Amino acid sequence: MAKIINQKEFLEISKTDDLLIIDFFAEWCGACKMLAPEYEKFGKNNPELNLAKVDIDKESELALNFNIRGVPTIVAFKNGKEIKRITGYQTESALKDFLDGIK
């Protein structure tokens, strides 16, 4: 299961050169609720990935830093820098295509 992280945890894990994929979400967001099981399935089928989640209402400063304007938004980071993003509900297949576009 993807861990919900805060800004401090983001700063710690984003320093590595590992690929980090974050789902920026909100508890009140219907599309986010639909995405959650797809994101979890994607993580289970790609255990080598570092997946996390950020609640934009609890971590608004982090969401603002990355210009998150809508949720859900999935952002891929490498060395703390954004390399790709997608917004809106995604199926596990679409998440795989997103990942393939990064590699």
Secondary structure by P-SEA (a helix, b strand, c coil): ccccccaaaaaaaaccccbbbbbbcccccaaaaaaaaaaaaaaaaccccccccccccccaaaaaaaccccccbbbbbccccccccccccccaaaaaaaaaaac
